[in-house]
Amino acid sequence: MKAVLLAAAALIAAPFAPAMAETVAITNARLAIGDGSGPVDGGTVVMRDGRIAAAGRGVAVPAGARVIDAEGKWVTPGLVAGFSRLGIVEVDGVRQTNDASAGKSPFNAALDVAPAVNPRTSAITLNRAEGVTRAVVAPESDGSIFAGQGAVIDLGADMSPITKARAFQFVEFGEEGASQAGGSRPATYAAFRNALAEARDQAAGRRGDDALLTRPDAAALVPVVNGQVPLLAHVERGSDILQALELKKEFPTLKLVLVGATEAWTVAAQVKAAGVPVIASALADLPASFESLAATQSNIGRLRNAGVTVGIGMINDNDARQARQVKQYAGNLVALGKIPGAAGLDWGAALATITSLPAEAIGMGGEIGSLRPGRRADVVIWDGDPLELSTAVLSVWIDGVEQPLRTRQDKLRDRYRTANDGALPKAYER
């Protein structure tokens, strides 16, 4: 009986056991490193032990490596979803499948999304098949300006998605922050200053009887106020961005990252002077609210021209499912550069906004987002220019492991395209 149970357990576990990384050399590629440089022909990428060993022209193929001839096709790093809620939401309207927020919890900043990430969420498979290999996953605020601790995940076909747990804290400023803080922007800033002051007290072993934060919330903010963990702040209006930069002056150790930042181009010089990176919404070209009246698709191009580190994110833009659209958004920026009076990006810079730059913004540029040696081996082969809508993914590696690309949509297509009447569900008989 014991032997039978062990065998059954092995069968259950087997489909979810992670595959082992192998040494792979992809040769004869139209190669883009993801660091802002343009593509080169005749490139080679070598993956060894789950990391990039080498990438570029003239790279030697190691003895014993599995060699894949790309036949001139495009090869890039895997895409990084700079801001998303992948893996923590399946169906927005079904509360049991939505772990993005917890309005009834006594905790806010202490909430950690990592345990809630479900690698079987259908959106993860879909986005992996579209070349997205990593995602910055953030909680949503509900009852406090602090939403909690976000994670960086991989989109691999295994049950271990977390690349880095508690990778950042997420806070709401602007209109949403005002709503969560009690109704006004002054209430937001008062709540923020008080929270960081209580975190400092907690770190020093002092905690007053009048503390507003729970102990876990204050403890979660200690690495933020000490500059050990980035603070991603959702802020759209130009004046709100300036106020966020003033808060950084008040708390100089903060590793502040602006998210959304629709009107950031109007204060680009100040953002650059503060050394604050931005994860911007690339499609914001109309005033969707009173805090985004100066919306323009030239926002990212103008920020880059001002010297700001800026990547693409998708806050409040179907961010739980459609991270794959960052390819289109980056391609739009290339096209925008050809329009007189607009500010777009060249191809290499556009690819960097969805690979290395989001990684750098959250302090993980040394781990993910490019094909530089030592980075995690997230590699994609495409059948054409990855920033063109007509292009499809041919192969994906995450941490050096080749990934399956078959999605639920593929399975449904194949099931019903040639199904006989007898093979259809009962409902189809009518």
C-alpha positions in Angstrom: 0.0 0.0 0.0 2.8 2.4 0.9 4.5 1.8 -2.5 1.2 2.4 -4.3 0.6 5.7 -2.4 4.2 6.9 -3.2 3.7 6.0 -6.9 0.4 7.9 -7.0 2.0 10.9 -5.3 4.8 10.9 -7.9 2.3 10.8 -10.7 0.5 13.8 -9.3 3.7 15.8 -8.7 5.4 14.9 -12.0 3.5 17.4 -14.3 4.4 20.3 -12.0 8.1 19.5 -11.3 10.3 22.2 -12.9 12.4 21.1 -15.9 16.1 21.4 -15.7 18.0 24.1 -17.5 20.3 23.0 -20.2 23.2 24.6 -22.1 21.6 26.1 -25.2 23.2 28.2 -28.0 20.8 30.1 -30.3 22.8 31.0 -33.4 22.3 33.0 -36.6 19.8 35.3 -34.9 18.7 38.9 -35.5 19.6 39.7 -31.9 18.4 42.5 -29.6 20.1 42.6 -26.2 17.3 44.8 -24.6 19.6 47.4 -23.3 18.5 50.2 -25.7 20.8 49.1 -28.5 19.5 48.2 -31.9 19.3 44.6 -33.3 22.3 43.0 -35.0 22.4 40.2 -37.5 24.4 37.0 -37.1 24.1 37.0 -33.3 24.4 34.2 -30.8 22.9 33.7 -27.4 24.3 31.1 -25.0 22.3 29.9 -22.0 24.0 27.9 -19.3 22.7 26.9 -15.8 19.7 29.1 -16.2 21.7 32.3 -16.9 22.9 34.2 -19.9 26.5 33.1 -20.5 27.1 35.3 -23.6 25.2 37.2 -26.3 26.4 39.0 -29.4 28.3 38.6 -32.6 31.3 36.2 -32.6 30.2 34.3 -29.5 31.6 30.8 -29.4 29.3 27.8 -29.1 30.2 25.7 -26.0 31.0 22.0 -26.6 28.0 19.8 -25.9 25.5 22.6 -26.1 22.1 22.2 -27.8 22.4 24.3 -30.9 19.3 26.0 -32.4 19.7 27.8 -35.7 17.4 30.8 -35.6 17.7 31.2 -39.4 17.8 35.0 -39.1 14.8 35.3 -36.9 14.5 37.8 -34.1 15.8 36.9 -30.7 15.2 39.1 -27.6 15.1 39.0 -23.9 11.7 38.0 -22.5 9.4 40.9 -21.9 8.9 42.4 -18.5 5.4 43.5 -17.5 6.5 46.7 -15.7 3.2 47.0 -13.6 0.5 44.3 -13.6 -1.7 42.2 -11.4 -1.0 39.0 -13.2 -1.6 35.9 -11.2 -3.7 37.5 -8.4 -6.9 38.1 -10.3 -8.8 35.5 -12.5 -12.3 37.0 -12.8 -12.7 40.6 -11.5 -16.3 40.1 -10.6 -15.8 36.9 -8.7 -14.4 37.8 -5.3 -13.1 34.3 -4.6 -10.7 34.6 -7.6 -9.6 38.2 -6.8 -6.8 38.6 -4.3 -5.7 42.1 -5.4 -7.2 43.9 -2.4 -8.5 43.3 1.1 -10.8 46.0 2.2 -12.0 44.2 5.3 -8.5 43.3 6.6 -7.0 45.2 9.5 -3.7 45.2 7.6 -2.6 47.2 4.6 1.1 47.8 4.1 1.8 44.4 5.6 -0.2 42.5 2.9 2.1 40.4 0.7 0.8 39.3 -2.7 3.4 36.5 -3.2 1.4 33.7 -1.4 -1.7 34.6 -3.6 0.0 34.3 -7.0 -1.6 31.4 -8.9 0.7 30.2 -11.7 -2.3 28.3 -13.2 -4.2 31.6 -13.8 -5.1 31.5 -17.5 -3.6 34.9 -18.1 -0.1 33.7 -17.2 -0.2 31.0 -19.9 -1.6 33.5 -22.4 1.0 36.1 -21.8 3.9 33.6 -21.7 2.8 32.6 -25.2 3.1 36.2 -26.2 6.7 36.6 -25.0 6.1 38.0 -21.5 8.5 36.1 -19.1 8.5 38.3 -15.9 5.9 40.6 -14.3 5.9 43.2 -11.6 2.8 42.3 -9.6 1.2 44.9 -7.3 -1.8 44.8 -4.9 -4.6 47.3 -5.0 -5.4 49.7 -2.2 -8.7 49.5 -0.3 -9.0 51.4 2.9 -5.5 52.8 3.1 -3.1 54.7 0.8 -0.8 51.7 1.3 -1.8 48.7 -0.8 0.9 46.3 0.4 4.0 44.5 -0.8 4.3 43.5 -4.4 6.3 40.7 -6.0 8.3 40.0 -9.1 7.2 36.7 -10.7 8.1 34.6 -13.7 5.5 33.2 -16.0 7.0 29.7 -16.2 4.9 26.5 -16.5 5.6 25.3 -12.9 4.3 25.9 -9.5 7.1 28.2 -8.3 6.4 31.6 -9.8 8.0 34.0 -7.3 11.3 35.6 -8.4 11.3 38.1 -5.5 8.7 38.4 -2.8 8.2 41.7 -1.0 10.0 43.4 -3.8 8.4 46.8 -3.3 5.6 48.6 -1.4 2.8 50.2 -3.4 1.1 53.5 -2.4 -1.6 55.6 -3.9 -1.3 59.4 -4.3 -3.5 61.7 -6.3 -7.2 61.2 -6.7 -7.2 57.5 -5.5 -4.9 58.3 -2.6 -7.2 61.2 -1.5 -10.2 58.8 -1.6 -8.4 56.2 0.5 -7.0 58.7 3.0 -10.3 60.4 3.9 -11.3 62.7 1.0 -8.4 65.1 0.2 -4.8 65.3 -1.0 -3.8 66.9 2.3 -5.1 63.9 4.1 -3.0 61.7 1.8 0.2 63.5 2.7 -0.6 63.5 6.4 -1.3 59.8 6.4 2.0 59.2 4.5 4.1 61.3 6.8 2.6 59.7 9.9 3.1 56.1 8.5 6.7 56.7 7.8 7.3 58.3 11.2 5.7 55.3 12.9 7.9 53.0 10.9 10.9 54.9 12.1 9.7 54.6 15.6 9.2 50.9 15.2 12.7 50.5 13.8 14.1 52.4 16.8 12.1 50.3 19.3 9.7 53.1 20.1 6.0 52.8 19.7 3.5 55.3 21.1 0.2 54.5 22.6 -1.4 56.7 19.9 0.0 54.7 16.9 -2.4 54.5 14.0 -0.7 51.6 12.2 -0.8 48.0 13.2 2.6 46.6 14.2 2.8 44.5 11.0 2.0 47.5 8.9 4.7 49.6 10.6 7.2 46.7 10.3 6.5 46.4 6.6 7.3 50.1 6.1 10.6 50.0 7.9 12.6 48.7 4.8 10.8 51.4 2.8 11.8 54.3 5.0 15.3 52.8 5.2 15.7 52.7 1.5 16.0 48.9 1.3 12.8 48.4 -0.6 11.4 50.6 -3.5 8.2 52.5 -3.0 6.1 52.5 -6.1 3.7 55.5 -6.0 0.8 55.8 -8.3 0.5 59.5 -9.3 -0.8 61.1 -12.4 -1.1 64.9 -12.1 1.9 67.1 -12.6 1.4 69.0 -9.3 1.0 65.6 -7.4 4.2 64.4 -8.9 6.0 67.5 -7.6 4.5 66.8 -4.1 5.8 63.2 -4.3 9.2 64.5 -5.1 9.0 66.9 -2.1 8.2 63.9 0.1 11.4 62.2 -1.2 13.3 65.3 0.0 11.7 64.9 3.4 12.6 61.2 3.5 15.8 61.2 1.4 16.4 57.5 1.8 13.2 56.6 -0.1 13.7 54.7 -3.4 10.8 56.3 -5.1 9.4 55.0 -8.4 6.5 56.9 -10.1 3.7 54.7 -11.7 1.2 55.9 -14.3 2.6 59.4 -14.3 0.5 60.7 -17.2 1.5 64.3 -16.7 5.1 63.6 -15.9 6.3 65.2 -19.1 5.1 68.6 -17.8 7.6 68.3 -14.9 10.3 66.1 -16.6 13.2 68.4 -15.5 12.2 68.0 -11.8 11.8 64.2 -12.1 15.2 63.9 -13.8 16.8 66.1 -11.1 15.4 63.9 -8.4 16.8 60.8 -10.0 13.4 59.1 -9.8 12.5 56.4 -12.4 9.1 56.1 -14.0 6.9 53.2 -15.0 4.5 55.1 -17.3 1.2 54.3 -19.0 2.0 54.4 -22.7 -1.5 54.6 -24.1 -2.7 57.6 -22.1 -3.4 60.1 -24.8 -6.8 61.5 -23.7 -7.8 63.2 -20.4 -9.6 60.2 -18.7 -9.8 62.2 -15.4 -9.2 65.6 -13.9 -5.7 64.5 -12.9 -4.7 63.6 -16.5 -5.8 66.6 -18.4 -2.3 66.9 -20.0 -2.3 63.3 -21.3 -0.3 62.7 -24.4 1.4 59.6 -26.0 4.5 61.7 -26.2 4.9 61.5 -22.5 7.4 58.7 -22.5 9.4 60.1 -25.4 9.6 63.5 -23.7 10.7 61.9 -20.4 13.4 60.0 -22.2 14.6 63.1 -24.0 14.9 64.8 -20.6 17.1 61.9 -19.3 14.5 60.1 -17.1 14.7 56.3 -16.8 11.2 55.3 -18.0 9.6 51.9 -18.7 6.1 50.9 -19.7 3.5 49.7 -17.2 -0.2 49.0 -17.4 -1.8 50.2 -14.2 -5.6 50.2 -14.5 -5.3 49.1 -18.1 -6.6 45.5 -17.9 -3.5 44.9 -15.9 -4.6 41.5 -14.6 -4.7 39.9 -18.1 -3.3 41.8 -21.0 0.3 42.5 -20.2 1.1 41.3 -23.7 -0.2 44.6 -25.1 3.1 46.2 -24.0 4.5 45.0 -27.3 2.0 47.1 -29.2 2.5 50.1 -26.9 6.3 50.0 -27.5 5.7 49.7 -31.2 3.4 52.7 -31.1 6.3 54.7 -29.6 8.5 53.8 -32.6 5.7 54.9 -35.0 5.2 58.1 -32.9 8.8 59.1 -33.6 7.9 59.5 -37.2 5.1 62.0 -36.6 6.2 65.7 -36.8 5.9 67.4 -33.4 5.5 64.1 -31.5 8.1 62.5 -29.3 8.6 58.8 -29.8 11.5 56.4 -29.4 13.9 54.5 -31.8 13.4 50.7 -31.9 16.1 49.8 -29.4 14.9 52.3 -26.9 11.3 51.1 -27.3 12.3 47.5 -26.7 14.1 48.6 -23.5 10.9 50.1 -22.1 9.4 46.6 -21.9 12.6 44.7 -21.0 15.5 46.2 -19.1 14.1 49.6 -18.0 11.2 48.3 -15.9 13.7 45.9 -14.3 16.1 48.7 -13.5 13.3 50.9 -12.1 12.6 48.3 -9.4 16.3 47.6 -8.7 16.4 44.2 -10.6 18.3 45.2 -13.7 21.1 42.9 -12.7 18.8 39.9 -12.7 16.2 40.3 -15.5 15.3 42.3 -18.6 18.3 41.9 -20.9 20.6 39.4 -22.5 23.7 40.7 -20.7 25.9 38.0 -19.2 24.8 36.8 -15.8 21.1 37.7 -16.2 18.4 35.1 -15.9 18.1 33.3 -19.2 14.7 34.6 -20.3 14.9 34.4 -24.1 12.3 34.6 -26.9 12.5 33.7 -30.6 10.0 35.6 -32.8 9.0 35.0 -36.4 9.3 38.8 -37.1 9.8 42.2 -35.5 8.4 41.7 -31.9 7.0 45.2 -31.9 4.8 44.5 -34.9 1.2 43.2 -34.3 1.5 40.5 -36.9 4.5 38.8 -35.2 4.2 35.5 -33.3 6.3 33.9 -30.7 8.1 30.7 -31.8 9.9 29.7 -28.6 10.3 30.9 -25.0 12.9 30.1 -22.3 12.5 31.1 -18.7 15.5 30.6 -16.4 17.0 28.6 -19.3 14.0 26.2 -19.4 12.1 26.0 -22.7 8.4 26.6 -22.0 5.1 25.3 -23.5 3.2 27.8 -25.5 -0.2 26.1 -25.9 -3.0 28.2 -24.4 -6.6 27.5 -23.4 -7.6 29.4 -26.5 -5.6 27.0 -28.6 -7.3 24.0 -27.0 -10.8 25.5 -27.5 -10.0 26.2 -31.1 -8.8 22.7 -31.7 -11.7 21.1 -29.8 -14.5 22.8 -31.7 -13.0 23.5 -35.1 -13.5 19.9 -36.3 -15.7 18.4 -33.6 -18.5 16.0 -34.6 -21.9 16.5 -33.1 -21.5 13.6 -30.7 -18.3 15.1 -29.3 -19.9 18.4 -28.4 -21.3 19.2 -24.9 -25.1 18.6 -24.4 -25.9 22.3 -24.7 -24.7 22.3 -28.4 -27.3 19.7 -29.3 -29.9 22.6 -29.5 
